[in-house]
Amino acid sequence: MKIIQVQFAGLRGATHKGGWTTELEPESAVHTLISIKTDEGVIGVGTVFTSDLLVGAALEVLRPLLIGESAYEPERVIEKLHQNTFWLGRGGAVTHTISGIDIALWDIFGKITGQPIGRFFGGRLRERVMPYASLLMDEPKIMTANLKNLREQGFRAFKIGWGPFGRIDKAYDELLVRSARETIGDDSFLAVDAGGSDAYWRGNLRWAINTSHMLADYNVGWFEEALRPDDLEDFKELRKQSRVPISGGEVLTRRQSFTPFLTGGAFDIIQPDVTKVGGIGEFRKIATIAEEFGVRVIPHGWNTAIGLAVDLQLSSAILSADKVEYCTGSAYVDDLSNTPWQLDSEGYLEIPKTPGIGFTLEETKVEKYSSIKGFLS
C-alpha cells in the first residue's frame, strides 16, 4: 500500500483566542489539517499546531520524500523525513508538519489493521480518561461564570491560564485562583497556567516561587509554564522550592529538546504537544524517557479534535497520562465531526475503540472552516 497524495487545509473563521499578547483573530490560521491518501483508497488525517502557510511550504520539501512510500511503516517513513531535513532546522515548522504527517500515517495503519492505534503502544492501560476543561483567565465575574457553565456540562477537572495572571499584581493573581476554587468546589481538580511562552513574559524566578506557595493554599494540581520555556536552570530551582508540581514543555520539539529538562529534574510533569513534537512516535519516545526519570506525562492539547483524539489514544497506553486537555469553546474541537464528544457521569471521556485515531472527520466541516473541497477524496 503506497502513499499517493498529501493535502493540507488551514482552519479559519472560528479560531479560538490563544491568550497571547498579539491575540489571534477568528480568521487567523494556526491549526492546519493534513490528509494522506493511499493507492488502495485508505485515507488518514492529522493536525498541526502551525500556520497553513508554513505547513504548505514544508510540504513542498516533504512531499517528494513521501509520495510512493509504504503506508505500512509509519515510524520508518517519519524517520526518513527527519533524517532528510536536518539542514532545514530541526524543531521548527518542518518538524511541526512532520507531526501531522505522522498522525495521519498512524491513522492509516490503524485502519488497515482494524485496531485503535493505542493498542500498538503497549496495550490499553485504561478505557477512559479525564479531560480537564482548559480556559483562558478573565476578570473574576466572567471567568467564574464560564467555570460554572463547564461544571454544569459535567467537567470535574479544570485549568485556568494566561489572561491577566502574573500581569497585574499578586493580589489579583490570588483573587483569580480563589474565585476559581470557590466556583468549582474542593472536589474538582484545578491547575493554573501562567503562560510563560507569551511574548516578553515578565514573570521571573522569585515571582514563580512566591506564586507556587500561594497556589498550594488552594490545592492546585500543577503550576504550568511559570517561566520562559528555555529557562532550564530557573525551572530546576523552582521545582526544588515549589509546594505544587511544576509542569511545562508544550513548545519544545523532539526528544532532544526535552532531554536536559528531564535529566536535570526541571519538571514534575511534561506536556508535549503531539501536533508539534514530531508526532506520535516522537511523543512515545519522550514519554519513555520521562518514565525513566519519574516524570508524569500530560499531553498539551490546545489544538483540534484530531489532536484530542490522538491524546486519548496515547493516554490509553501511557500509565501516568491520566488527564487530557480539552480546549473549551473551540469550534475546531467541537465541530469537526457530526458526533459530539460526550462526558460520562463522572466527567470522563471514553477512549475510542474504532480503528485508527478513533475520530471521524467530516469533509463538509473541513470545507466550512477552510473553503477546501475534496480534502478526504
N, C-alpha and C positions, 0 to 999 in steps of 0.2 A: 504494500500500500504506500503510494508516493504522494508527497505534497505537491499540489499543482497551483495553489492560489493563496495569497496572503492579502487581506484587506484591513483597512483601519477606518474608524469613524469617531471623530471628536464630538463629545456631547455638549450641546449648547441650549440655552433658553431657560434652563431651570437650575443653573449652577448654584450650589449652596455656598453661603458665606464661609470663608476659611478662618476668620478671626485675625487675619494678617493686617499689618499696618497699611499696606496698599491692598485694600479689600477687593475681593472678586466681585464681578458683576454677573448677572444671570447669563449673559452671552459669553462670558469667559470660558474657554475650553481648557480644563486642567485634567479631565478624565477622558481617556481615549480607549475605545473598544478595539479588539483585534479578532478577526476570524481567519481560520485556516481551513482550506478545503483539500480533500484527498481525491485521488483518481477513482476511488470507489464511492464517492459521494458523501463520505462522513465529514462533518464539519465540527470543529472545536472552536470555543470562544475564550478570550482572555480580556484582561483590562490592565491599563497602565495609568498610574497617577502622574501624568505628564501631558503637556500641551500636544495637541494633534499636529502642530507644525513641526515639533521636534520628533515626534514618532514617525511622521511621514518622511522626514529627512533621514532618520536612522534606517528606515526600511529600504531606502534606496541602496544602502550598503548591505543590509542583511538579506534582502530578498534573493539575490543571486546565490547566496550560500544555502538558502532553504529550499528553493524550487528543485524538485527531483529527489529530495531526501526522503528517507524512510519515516513513516509516521508511527512505527512500532518502537522507536528508540529515542524517547524524548531527552533522556539525560545525555546520551552521546551527541545528539544533534545540538543541544544547547551548549555543551562544552565546545563544540566546533565553532559556534558563534562567538563565544568568549575568546577562544584562542586566536581567532582571526580578526579581532577588533581591539586588541591591546593598544595599538597605535592611535586609536581614536579617543583614548582617555577612559580608563576603567572607572565605572561608578557614576557616569553622567547619563545623558538621555539615551545612549545606546544600551547601557545596562538596564535602564528602566524599560525600554522597548523589548529587550530580550525577556524580561519578566512576563510581559503579556503574551509573548510567543510561547514561552514555557508553559504557562497556564493552559493555553489553547491546545498544545500538544498533549498534555496530560488529560485534558478533557476528551480528546480523540482516543487516547489509549484506553481510558476507562470505558468509553462507548464500544470500542471494538472487542473488549474483553468482557463486557457486560457487568462491570464492577464499579462501585464508588471508589474514587481514587484514594481515599483514606486507607483502604484495605492494603494498598501496596506499600504503605509506610510503617509497617509493623503490626497492622491489625487495628481493630476498633476497640479502644480502651473505654469509650463512653458512647452512649447513644443520643445524648442531648448535652447542650452546653448553655450556660447563662450568658445572654448578651447584656452588656451594660449600655444604657441609653447615654449617648455622648452628645453633649450640647454646649454651645458657647455661653459663657457667663454674660450677664447683662445686669442692669440695675436690679436690686433685690426683688422688687414687685413683679417685674416681667419674668425674671428667672424662676421665681417660686411658682408662678402661675404655670410656666412650662413644665416644671418638675411635677407639680400636682397632676397635670394632664397626663404625663407619661406614666406616673404611678397608677392612675386610673385605667390606663391601657394595659397594665399588667407587668410593667417593668419592676424589678426588685433590685437592680444594680444601676448605678448612675456615675457619670463622670462629668464634672463641670470644668471648663477651661477657657484660657485666653481672655478676651474681653478686657475689662478693667483690672483684672487680678495682677498684682505686682506693678501696677502702673499709676496708682494714686497714692495710697499710704497703707500702713499696716492695719489701721483700724478698719478701713474699708475692706481689706482682704479678709479680716476675721468676720466682718458683717456678712460678706457673701457666703463664707463657709458655714457660719452659724445658721443663716437663713435656709441654706440647702439642707442641712442636717435636720432642722426642725420640721421642714416640709416633708421629707421622705421618711422620717422616723428612724429610731435606733435600730430597727430590724432590717434596714436596707443597707446595701453596700454603697460606699461613696469614695470616689477617687478625685484628685484635683490635679489639673494640668496647667502649669504656668505658661506654657507656650514659648519656651526658651529659644526655639528656632525662628521666632519672629524677627523681622529685620531690626537691627540695632537694639536688641534686648538689653535692658538695663539691670536686671537682677544679678547681683553678684553673690559670692560665696556666703558672706555674712548674712545677707538678706535670706538666702535659701536655708541656712541653718536655723535662723530665728523662726522663719515661717514653718519649717518642718516641726518645730516644737509646738507651735500653735495648732497645726493640723492634727497632731497626736491627741490633743484635748477633745477633738471631735471625731475620734476613731476613724480617721481617713485611711483607706486601704493602701494607697500608694501616692507618692508625690512625683509627678511626671514632668520631664523637661524643665527642671528648676533652673538649669544653667544653659549656656550656649552649647550646641551639640558637640563641639570639639574640645570642651574644657575637661579633658580627661583627669588631670590632677585634682581639680576642684571637685569633680564628681566623686573621686575616691575619698576625699576629705569629708564631703557632705554625707556620704554613706556612713562613715565612721561616727559622725556626730548626730545623725538624724534619729528620731524616735519612730519614724514611719518608714516603710520600704521606699527605696528610690528606684525610679524607672526611667527609661529613655531608649533612644536608638532608632526612632522612626525615620530619620533622614539618612541613616547610614546605609551603605550598599555593599553587598558581597561579604563573605565571612572575614576577609582580610581587614575590613574596617571595624568589625565587631571584636576581633581577637584581643586587641590591647585593653578594651573595656572589660572583657570577660576575665582575662588573665590578671588584670590589675585590680579586680574587685570593686569596680566603679558602680555596679548596679545590683540590686536585688532582683529586678525584673527587666528583661529586654523586650522591646516591642518592634520587631522587624515588620516591615510592610511588604507583603508578598508581591505587590504590584510595582515595587521599586528595587528590591534587593538582588534580583536576578531570577526570581520565580520560585516555584515550589521546591525544586531540587536544591537551590541555594538556601532557602528558608530551612529545610530539613538539616542541612549541614550546620547552619548556625545554631539550631536547636540542640543538635548533638553536642556541640562544644559547650553550650550553656549548661547542659545537663551535667557534664563532667565537673563544672565549677559550682554546681548547686544553685544556679540562677534560673528563676522561673521564666517562662516564655508566654507572653500575652500578645497576640497579633494586633498590630496597628491597622485600623480599618476605616479611615475617613475617606472612602472611595465609592465603589459602586456595589450593586447587588451581586455581581460576579465575584468581586473581592470578598464579600461576606460569605458567599457560598464556599469559596476556597478556604477561608479561615475556619469554617465549620468542619471541613474535611481534615484540615491539619490538626484541629483540636481533637478530633476523634482518635488521633494516633500519637499525640504528644501529652504525656502524663500531666505536666504542670500547666498546660493550656486550658484552664478551667473557665475562661471567660473569653468572649469576643466583643469587639467594638461594634456598636450599631449607631451609625451616623443618623441622628433623628432629623426629620424634616426634609430629607433629601429625596427628590423625585428619582434620582438615579439609583437609589437603593429600593424605594418602594414601588416604582412604576415601570420597571423594565420587563416585568412579567405579568401575565394575567392572573397568576396565582400569588396572592399576598403572603408575606411572612406571617406566621401565626405563633404567638406565645402560648405555652401551656399554662395551667392554673398556678404553677409555681414560678412563672417568669422565665422558663427555659425555651430554647429553640431545639427542635428535633434535628439531628444531623441526617440529611437525606441519604437514602439507600439506593437511589437511582444511579445508573451508570454515569461515569464522568465526574464533573464537579457537582452534579446534582442540582443544576439550575437550568431552567428552560428560558432562553432569551427570546422575546417576541420581536419579530422583524419589524412589525408596524411601530413598535416603541422606539426602535433604533432610528427609523425614518423620522419619527416625531421629534426626536432630540438632535438629529444630525442632518436631516434632509437627504440622507444617502439611501438609495433604493438597492435592493438585491444584496444586502450585506450577508445574508445567510443562504445565498444561492450561487 
